[in-house]
Amino acid sequence: PKPHAPQTCVSTNSTTSAWSTSPLGKASFLSPNMKDSQFLETRQFQVVDLARIWGVPPHLIFDLGKATFSNIEQQSLEFVIYHMGPHYERVGQALTKLFGRENHYFEHLTDALVKGDLKSRMEAYWLQRQMGMANANELRAKENQPNVAGDAGTEYWRPSNMAPAGRPAPSEGEAE
């Protein structure tokens, strides 16, 4: 026998191996009967059906049977846009009607809910910066970071091959 393998134990009642959990005999695997299987299937359908009735993605009520990381992110975004968006709009309009003053209105800001992953946000910020849509301080504020000191944080960039409409770009001789 192997030096560390358990030895067979012999008693007056039964012969058992030290590996077995009980002296009851051979292990058998249990499988659910058809009735139990049908019940489980019905319960799983009920969860999805409730999500459908309330307009909530299944992963928000913890049904992760068909979920992957990428589709959960997309479903969360769609939930905010298509399900909650109309509610936010109606509530904002009602509050503006009740409490709004001239040039003031109520609005739900969903930016924090639809931020997405870090890589996607940084790529979007880079595009905004390159196109001159935002300066460094505006982008840093979206990520709760302090402003850049001096004028560097307030400068807007513009691609060198672009100019305002109606005004030609300076030629190389004019730039000097």
Residue pairs with C-beta under 8 A, 6 or more apart in sequence:
1 7
6 17
6 18
6 19
7 18
8 15
8 16
8 17
8 18
9 15
9 16
9 17
9 18
13 23
14 23
16 22
16 23
20 27
32 40
44 63
44 65
47 58
47 61
47 63
48 58
48 63
50 61
51 57
51 58
51 60
51 61
51 63
55 83
56 79
56 83
57 72
57 75
57 76
57 78
57 79
58 64
58 65
58 66
58 67
59 67
59 72
59 75
59 76
60 76
60 79
73 116
73 117
77 114
77 116
80 110
80 113
80 114
81 114
84 110
84 113
85 110
88 108
88 110
91 106
91 108
92 105
92 106
92 107
92 108
93 106
95 106
96 104
96 105
96 106
99 106
100 106
111 142
115 121
121 143
125 134
125 139
125 142
128 134
128 139
129 135
129 136
129 139
129 157
130 157
130 159
131 159
132 156
132 157
132 158
132 159
134 156
135 153
135 154
135 155
135 156
136 148
136 152
136 153
136 154
136 155
137 147
137 148
137 153
137 154
140 146
140 147
140 148
140 153
141 147
147 153
161 169
162 169
163 169
